[in-house]
Amino acid sequence: MDSYRLIVVGGGLCGAAAAYELAKKGASVLLVDESAEVSGATRYSYGGIAYWAGKTQLTNELCAAARARYPQLSEELLGYDIQFRPRSLLLTIDGDRNPVEVARDYVCCVDKPQLLTVAEAVEREPLLEAQNISGAFEVEHGHVCPVAMTQAYRQAFERLGGTIRIGLVEKLLREGNAIKGIQLEGEAIESKHVVISAGAWSREILQQQGVELPLYFSHAEMIEVSSAQAADIQMQSLVMPAEQKRFGLEAQMGEATVAAQWRQEEDKELMPPVLDAGVIQFQDGHIAMGQISRIQTSTAARANAEESEAAIREKVRRVLPKVADLPGQWHSTLVALSGDGLPLIGPVPGLENLLLFSGFGSPFVYAVPLAQRFAQCSNFAKDPWLGKMLPARFL
Ligand SMILES: Cc1cc2nc3c(=O)[nH]c(=O)nc-3n(C[C@H](O)[C@H](O)[C@H](O)COP(=O)(O)OP(=O)(O)OC[C@H]3O[C@@H](n4cnc5c(N)ncnc54)[C@H](O)[C@@H]3O)c2cc1C
């Protein structure tokens, strides 16, 4: 039977980052993912690094740490281009909204986005439809290719001596309250610790062990336009709405009535879906446009692809009409969230040897410095960052 010091379950952005940082510290680590290709939420992500958006001392510190880490990381993952670059982000304000009122959402940001008039916004991004916006905010955003970055972490992890296995982790091996390893497609693999970083599926893995924590997920839908399909489009900026409804949806996860509904076993849609019209063009020219977010309690729930695609295109048409009707492919995925907007990092209460590294709201900014800290940390409760992210805070 193989034996490791640590097994990380899930090789999306978060699991791959954690595995890499742990291997860098010299640990013997096995990273397991169901898929050899980057999949899950990371596959369809926009890859935006909002290191301007911190609003508390903790998030400001993490934003500063991410800002310092990315250029370093690009060098450290040598040979793998994560396509890290600063980009102008335009946050568009709907035509019927007062920009001064919307600006209140941004006054506390560590780097305050600058309010632009309609003419200034169109000067920055000529594809914008002037008559449907009342202005925009501009801020410097970081941007990477999520798939390239995750592959880079995975490959750098292997170069450090880490092992990757592809397959489904069916269950955790357990003796009494102690986790002893995993069962991977019928094979038992032992380890001193298991780290769950399986994105939206982390919830199911915990539930199999009888653990209920406010680690939830949303169903996200977007349209992907290949670089060939987007050959005639050259966007100057990344474009997102200034008032993202997704944040309101996620904030409701902290409500006791919502938490109670997650605890019931049946599949339910807990609130109406929201649509945030955004368009992101990547360095290779391909485009992601979206996104619809739904809070539905089953991982197996499926949306109506045709209706969703039409709804996304209709909303995008109001902001970027030349992009809205490009041919493309609709996709849906699951995105992990937590009950209070902070990730769940550290020991799972009630079980020995089981750790969590999941539930990040904006992992491209937060998971990168936190993976480093996670790998270095011997006392989670005493760490000024990780001490605030312990799963035990919800007990
Ligand atoms: C459209 C869209 C845009 C986004 N834009 C941004 C953005 O701009 N900035 C930002 O910070 N975030 C963004 N996000 C969110 C971000 O992409 C996700 O939060 C992040 O990718 C999650 O990474 P993860 O590693 O936690 O989960 P995932 O990427 O979902 O990875 C989980 C992995 O676990 C594996 N797995 C699960 N169960 C098992 C099992 N039993 N056995 C083996 N393997 C298993 C899966 O195969 C998967 O690879 C966006 C998300 C979407 C959908």
PDBQT file of the ligand as one rigid body, heavy atoms in Angstrom, charges set to zero:
ROOT
HETATM    1  C1  LIG A 401     -17.414  31.924 -15.030  1.00  0.00    +0.000 C 
HETATM    2  C2  LIG A 401     -16.542  32.045 -13.826  1.00  0.00    +0.000 A 
HETATM    3  C3  LIG A 401     -15.718  33.153 -13.672  1.00  0.00    +0.000 A 
HETATM    4  C4  LIG A 401     -14.893  33.255 -12.552  1.00  0.00    +0.000 A 
HETATM    5  N1  LIG A 401     -14.059  34.314 -12.457  1.00  0.00    +0.000 NA
HETATM    6  C5  LIG A 401     -13.208  34.416 -11.411  1.00  0.00    +0.000 A 
HETATM    7  C6  LIG A 401     -12.272  35.470 -11.360  1.00  0.00    +0.000 A 
HETATM    8  O1  LIG A 401     -12.175  36.302 -12.257  1.00  0.00    +0.000 OA
HETATM    9  N2  LIG A 401     -11.450  35.527 -10.286  1.00  0.00    +0.000 N 
HETATM   10  C7  LIG A 401     -11.499  34.607  -9.257  1.00  0.00    +0.000 A 
HETATM   11  O2  LIG A 401     -10.741  34.727  -8.303  1.00  0.00    +0.000 OA
HETATM   12  N3  LIG A 401     -12.391  33.589  -9.294  1.00  0.00    +0.000 NA
HETATM   13  C8  LIG A 401     -13.222  33.466 -10.351  1.00  0.00    +0.000 A 
HETATM   14  N4  LIG A 401     -14.100  32.431 -10.412  1.00  0.00    +0.000 N 
HETATM   15  C9  LIG A 401     -14.119  31.467  -9.313  1.00  0.00    +0.000 C 
HETATM   16  C10 LIG A 401     -12.924  30.514  -9.393  1.00  0.00    +0.000 C 
HETATM   17  O3  LIG A 401     -12.684  30.156 -10.722  1.00  0.00    +0.000 OA
HETATM   18  C11 LIG A 401     -13.168  29.256  -8.582  1.00  0.00    +0.000 C 
HETATM   19  O4  LIG A 401     -13.527  29.605  -7.277  1.00  0.00    +0.000 OA
HETATM   20  C12 LIG A 401     -11.905  28.399  -8.522  1.00  0.00    +0.000 C 
HETATM   21  O5  LIG A 401     -11.485  28.045  -9.804  1.00  0.00    +0.000 OA
HETATM   22  C13 LIG A 401     -12.161  27.186  -7.681  1.00  0.00    +0.000 C 
HETATM   23  O6  LIG A 401     -10.990  26.404  -7.651  1.00  0.00    +0.000 OA
HETATM   24  P1  LIG A 401     -11.003  25.051  -6.803  1.00  0.00    +0.000 P 
HETATM   25  O7  LIG A 401      -9.684  24.434  -6.987  1.00  0.00    +0.000 OA
HETATM   26  O8  LIG A 401     -11.446  25.346  -5.410  1.00  0.00    +0.000 OA
HETATM   27  O9  LIG A 401     -12.193  24.186  -7.436  1.00  0.00    +0.000 OA
HETATM   28  P2  LIG A 401     -12.337  23.503  -8.872  1.00  0.00    +0.000 P 
HETATM   29  O10 LIG A 401     -11.633  24.244  -9.916  1.00  0.00    +0.000 OA
HETATM   30  O11 LIG A 401     -13.779  23.240  -9.048  1.00  0.00    +0.000 OA
HETATM   31  O12 LIG A 401     -11.549  22.145  -8.698  1.00  0.00    +0.000 OA
HETATM   32  C14 LIG A 401     -12.043  21.074  -7.925  1.00  0.00    +0.000 C 
HETATM   33  C15 LIG A 401     -11.361  19.819  -8.447  1.00  0.00    +0.000 C 
HETATM   34  O13 LIG A 401     -11.667  18.745  -7.580  1.00  0.00    +0.000 OA
HETATM   35  C16 LIG A 401     -11.809  17.591  -8.360  1.00  0.00    +0.000 C 
HETATM   36  N5  LIG A 401     -12.609  16.633  -7.598  1.00  0.00    +0.000 N 
HETATM   37  C17 LIG A 401     -13.801  16.850  -6.989  1.00  0.00    +0.000 A 
HETATM   38  N6  LIG A 401     -14.212  15.758  -6.344  1.00  0.00    +0.000 NA
HETATM   39  C18 LIG A 401     -13.254  14.816  -6.531  1.00  0.00    +0.000 A 
HETATM   40  C19 LIG A 401     -13.106  13.474  -6.111  1.00  0.00    +0.000 A 
HETATM   41  N7  LIG A 401     -14.008  12.852  -5.320  1.00  0.00    +0.000 N 
HETATM   42  N8  LIG A 401     -12.012  12.777  -6.526  1.00  0.00    +0.000 NA
HETATM   43  C20 LIG A 401     -11.068  13.366  -7.308  1.00  0.00    +0.000 A 
HETATM   44  N9  LIG A 401     -11.152  14.654  -7.726  1.00  0.00    +0.000 NA
HETATM   45  C21 LIG A 401     -12.230  15.370  -7.335  1.00  0.00    +0.000 A 
HETATM   46  C22 LIG A 401     -12.502  18.062  -9.640  1.00  0.00    +0.000 C 
HETATM   47  O14 LIG A 401     -12.253  17.173 -10.714  1.00  0.00    +0.000 OA
HETATM   48  C23 LIG A 401     -11.856  19.433  -9.835  1.00  0.00    +0.000 C 
HETATM   49  O15 LIG A 401     -10.750  19.382 -10.717  1.00  0.00    +0.000 OA
HETATM   50  C24 LIG A 401     -14.917  32.265 -11.537  1.00  0.00    +0.000 A 
HETATM   51  C25 LIG A 401     -15.730  31.142 -11.699  1.00  0.00    +0.000 A 
HETATM   52  C26 LIG A 401     -16.512  31.017 -12.841  1.00  0.00    +0.000 A 
HETATM   53  C27 LIG A 401     -17.331  29.780 -13.015  1.00  0.00    +0.000 C 
ENDROOT
TORSDOF 0
